[in-house]
């Protein structure tokens, strides 16, 4: 049996994740696999690479490689009402003043699209619902494994970052004075890929801003659309806590600029154990 480069990378990474290797080490590997997929010569090979990348994502989300099913329902089974963060939390966030647009909350999971009698599955940003921002940068609260997506002016955003100035910071909502938590390590401003955003037309999500073709061609279409509008997409996953003593608790997070002391976005989310 012949294995593609993406498949080999996926098998290697999953085996290490299953033995307790830190999430941070492979947090960007699925994106690398999808980049490798662009070099393939057929839709079948590209889809195999996408599936390998998704296997990495599932292993990262699950504890010790255990897959945690998401996206099959509303993503809110057993959820706890969050409301908005309290004033004693939001008052500690100084907003950077950069407008947030296209604010959306959803999940990463499988969807189905139909072309004639044919039905196929892909992975994408599903269960989407629009969100509202308060106080210029306080975004909607998130349930476990929900994803926050929003867009900002690309030139203004890039001008604010002189080089690794931004960092994600989270504190316990009921004890912010205790300092930041170390439940996970994540430095990227993008969890979702462009192919996740541009679903295939004929999808069961009712998303009309869609495209046909391979994952890479749809990703290119979405990237071109964003650049035409001068926007940059940012996404954050409400990660599970893999610590052995993990419990369900509220965290208040902000995307903080260490140089300016201001945050691009802030929100509260429900942190749940990865078990």
N, C-alpha and C positions, 0 to 999 in steps of 0.2 A: 504493500500500500504506500502510495506517495503522499507526503505531507507538504503543504505549502509553508513558506516562511512564517506567515501569520499564525498558522495552526501550531507550528513548533513553538513559537514564542508564547502562545496562549497556554500550551501544555506545561511548559517550563514555569511560567509565572504562577499558574494555579497550584502547581505542586508546592511551590514555596509558600504561597499564601496559606495553603492548607496546613503547613507546619508552623504557622504563627509569624511569618515574615510581615513586617509592618506595612500597612496600607500605603504609607507615603512613598515607599520605594517603587510601587507599581501604579500609583495614581494616574500617571500620564501614559502608561503603556498601551491602553486601548486606543488612544489617539494615534500612537505611533503605528499600531497595526493597521488602522484605517488609512494612514498615509501610505503604507506599503501597498495597500489594496489598490491604490490609484495606478500602480504599475502593472496590474494584471491585465489580461487581454480579453476577458470574458465576464459577463454578468455573473455566471456561476462561481467563478473564482472570487469575484469581489464580494458576493454574498457570503461565501465561506469565510472570507476574512472578516466581514462584519459580524458573523456568528462567533468567530474566535474572539473578537474584541468584546462582544457582549458577554462571553464567558468570563473574561477578565473582570468586567464590571460587576457581574453577579458574584464572583468570588470575593471581590473587594467589599461588596455590600454585606455579604454573609459572614458569619463568624467562623473562622477556620475553614473557609471555602464552602460553607454550607449556603446553598442558594436560597435567597429569600424572595418569594414571589411578590412582584409588584405590578401595578398597572392593570390588573385584570378587572378590578372594580373601581369604585370612586377613589380609592386610596385612603378612605377615611374610616375603615372598619375599626371599631374600638377607639376612635379618636376622642380627644378631650377638647372641649371648647376653650379657645385661647383668648379671644377678644383682642384688645390692643395692649401693648406694653404699658406699664404704669409710668406715671410722670417722673418718678424718682430714677427710672432707667433712661427714658428718652432725654431727660434734662442733662444727662452726662454725655450725650452725643452732640457734637457740633457738626452740622451739615455742611458739606463742601459747596453747596449751592448749584451743583450741576443737575439739570433737569433729568428725571427718569421717565422714560416713555415705554410704551408697549409692555407694561408691567403685567406679567402672567404667572400664574401658579399652576403646576401640573405634576405629572409623573413621567419617568422614563420607563417604557414598557412596550410590549408588542401591540401592533394594530394590524388590521387586515385591509387589503385593498382588492378591488375586483375589476377585472377587465373582461367584459363578456362573461363567459362561463368560468373563467379562470379566477381563482382566489389565491393570493399570496400574503405572506406575513413579512413585516419589517419591524425594526425597532425605532421608536421615535418618541417625541415629546407629546404625551397624550393626556386625556382628562383635563384639558386646558380650561382655565377660567380667568377672566380679567381681574386684575387687582388694582387697588387705589393706594396712593401714597399720601401720607399726612406729614405736616411739618417739613415739607420739601424733600425728606429722605427716609422717612419711616415707612417701610414696606409692609405688606400683609404678613401675618404670622403663619408659620408653617407647621404642619403635622409631620410625624416621622417619615422620612424618605420622600417628602414632597420637594419640588424644585422651584426656586424662584428665578424667573428670567426677566431681564429688563434691558433696555438700550439707552445709551448715552451718546452725546456728540463725540465722535471719535477723536477729532483734533484737540478738543478741550480736555478730554480724558487723558490722552497721551501726554499733553503738556503738563498735567498735574503729576505725572510719574517720571521722576528723573532717573529711576533705576531701582527697582524693588522697594519703592516707598510704601506701597500698599500691603497690608497684611490683614487677614481675618482674625478678629478677636471675639471671644465669647466668655461670658461670665454667668454664674448661676443667678437667675432672676431674683431668687429670694435672699441672695447674699452676694451682691455685686462687689462689696468691699473685700471679699476674699481673693480677688484677682482672677486672671484668666484661667480657664480649664484646659487640660491637656488631653481631652478625650480623643482627639484626632489631629493630624497635621495636614493642612491643605493650603497651598500658596497660590494656586491658579485662580484666575477670575472667570474661567470657563469650564463648567462641568459638561455641558451639552455640546455636541458637535453640530455643524451646519446641516448635516443630513438628518439629524434628529428634528430640526426645526422645520425643514421643508419636507412635509409628508408626501407620499405618493398620491397622485390624484385617484379618486375612486375609493378613498379611505373611509373607514367606519367611524371616524371621529368627527365628521362634518366639517373638516377644515378645508375651505375652498381655496386658500392661498397655497397651492400645491404645485407639484411638477411631476413629470413622468421620467422614466429612465433609471439609471443605476444610482447607487448611493452617492458616488462621487459627483455625478452630473447634477443631482439635486442639491448637493452641498455647494457646488459651484454656483448654481442658480441663486441660492439663498445668500451666499457671500456677495455676489454681484449686486443683488438688490439692496443689501445693507450699505455697501460702499457707495452706491448711487445716492442713497439717502444721507450719507455721511454719518452713519451710525455704527456703534460697536456693541456687540451683545455680551452681556455678563450673566452668568448663571451660578447658582449655589444649591447644593444638595443638603437637605436636613439629615445629616449622617447619623447612623446608629453608633452607640457607645459600646466599644468592644472591651472595656475594662471588666475585670472579673467581678467587681463590686458595683457594676452599673445599675442604675435605677432610672425610672421614668421621672424626668424633671424638666422644668422650663429653663431654657438658656436665652440670654439676650446677646445678640451678635452685631458687630459693626465691621464694615470694610474700611479700615483706618489707615490714614496717610501719616506715617511717622514723621515726615518732614514738616507738614503743615499743621498737624494736630487736629485735622478735620476728617470726617467720614463721608464716603460716597453714598452709603446706604446702611441702614440698621433695621433690625427686625427681631422678633422673638420666635423661637421654635421649640417644639416638644422633643427633647432627646430621649430616646428609648433604648433599652438594652438590645444588643445584637444576639439574641437567643430566643 
